[in-house]
């Protein structure tokens, strides 16, 4: 059974915090972020590398030696040493979650927040600017916006900020109205006529 990225992020957060603090201390947060992103891309595009990181058939000592051969001098010491710590602790499967947690910590430190905006249709540039302003007002931070189109919401807007969801979609409003009507019909209350 595959484990979701969200569930792995809880474990990866500890390693990401240590790596972020070290990178901030040494002034190379952007370099570390770039290297983590490249490693994730390598794992996504190269099944052999992903298998190397995650295979139970390979013992930790051989994997550690392989990491040294592949990356010493090519990655910062902070990233390679973090990979070695993950390996020693049997946490090789945390690479993607580590990269995600690191990116979120970088955004938080910069006063930014990642926001996903879902609409039923593609927005114009002016509409995107308005949604960005709404997201900034709601979060009190500078939003890094990701716009998505999902015709199933019928209309309106859904903003997702971390675990918080602001759902002002037509689909959501219809579902709420349906639930209110169902409750009224169960208890025998009259349905008020629209004004």
NORTABEL-V766434 format. One record per backbone hydrogen bond with DSSP energy under -0.5 kcal/mol. CO is the residue of the C=O (numbers start at 1). NH is the residue of the N-H. E is the energy in kcal/mol with one decimal. If there is no record, write none. Layout:
<<CO/NH/E> <CO/NH/E>>
This chain:
<<4/8/-1.5> <5/9/-1.6> <6/10/-0.6> <7/11/-0.5> <8/11/-0.5> <8/12/-2.5> <9/13/-1.9> <11/14/-0.8> <11/15/-0.7> <12/16/-3.0> <13/17/-2.4> <14/18/-1.8> <15/19/-2.6> <16/20/-3.0> <17/21/-2.6> <18/22/-2.0> <19/23/-2.7> <20/24/-2.8> <21/25/-2.3> <22/26/-2.0> <23/27/-0.7> <23/28/-2.4> <24/27/-0.8> <28/32/-2.4> <29/33/-2.7> <30/34/-2.5> <31/35/-2.5> <32/36/-2.5> <33/37/-2.5> <34/38/-2.3> <35/39/-2.3> <36/40/-2.3> <37/41/-2.3> <38/42/-2.6> <39/43/-2.6> <40/44/-2.4> <41/45/-2.3> <42/46/-1.9> <45/47/-0.5> <46/49/-0.7> <46/50/-2.0> <47/51/-2.6> <48/52/-2.3> <49/53/-2.2> <50/54/-1.8> <51/55/-2.2> <55/58/-0.6> <57/59/-0.5> <59/63/-2.2> <60/64/-2.7> <61/65/-2.2> <62/66/-2.3> <63/67/-2.6> <64/68/-2.1> <65/69/-2.4> <66/70/-2.6> <67/71/-2.5> <68/72/-2.1> <71/74/-2.3> <71/75/-2.2> <75/73/-0.6> <76/80/-2.4> <77/81/-2.8> <78/82/-1.6> <79/83/-2.4> <80/84/-2.1> <81/85/-2.2> <82/86/-2.7> <83/87/-2.3> <84/88/-2.7> <85/89/-1.9> <86/91/-3.4> <87/90/-1.5> <91/94/-1.8> <92/95/-1.0> <94/98/-3.4> <95/99/-2.4> <96/100/-2.2> <97/101/-2.8> <98/102/-2.6> <99/103/-2.2> <100/104/-2.2> <101/105/-2.3> <102/106/-2.3> <103/107/-2.3> <104/108/-2.5> <105/109/-2.5> <106/110/-1.4> <107/112/-3.4> <108/111/-1.6> <111/142/-2.5> <113/144/-3.4> <115/117/-0.6> <115/146/-2.1> <116/118/-0.5> <116/160/-2.5> <117/148/-3.1> <118/158/-2.1> <119/150/-3.0> <124/128/-2.4> <125/129/-2.2> <126/130/-2.0> <127/131/-2.4> <128/132/-2.5> <129/133/-2.0> <130/134/-2.2> <131/135/-2.6> <132/136/-2.2> <133/137/-2.5> <134/138/-2.5> <135/139/-2.2> <136/140/-2.6> <141/143/-0.7> <142/113/-1.8> <143/145/-0.8> <144/115/-2.6> <146/117/-2.8> <148/119/-2.1> <150/153/-1.9> <151/154/-1.9> <153/155/-1.8> <153/170/-0.6> <153/171/-2.0> <155/170/-2.3> <156/120/-0.5> <157/168/-2.8> <158/118/-2.9> <159/161/-0.5> <159/166/-3.2> <160/116/-2.4> <160/162/-0.5> <161/164/-2.4> <164/161/-3.1> <165/167/-0.7> <166/159/-2.7> <166/168/-0.7> <168/157/-0.8> <169/173/-2.1> <170/174/-2.6> <171/175/-2.2> <172/176/-2.4> <173/177/-2.2> <174/178/-2.5> <175/179/-2.3> <176/180/-2.4> <177/181/-2.4> <178/182/-2.3> <179/183/-2.4> <180/184/-2.4> <181/185/-2.4> <182/186/-1.8> <183/187/-2.0> <184/188/-0.8> <184/189/-1.9> <190/192/-0.6>>
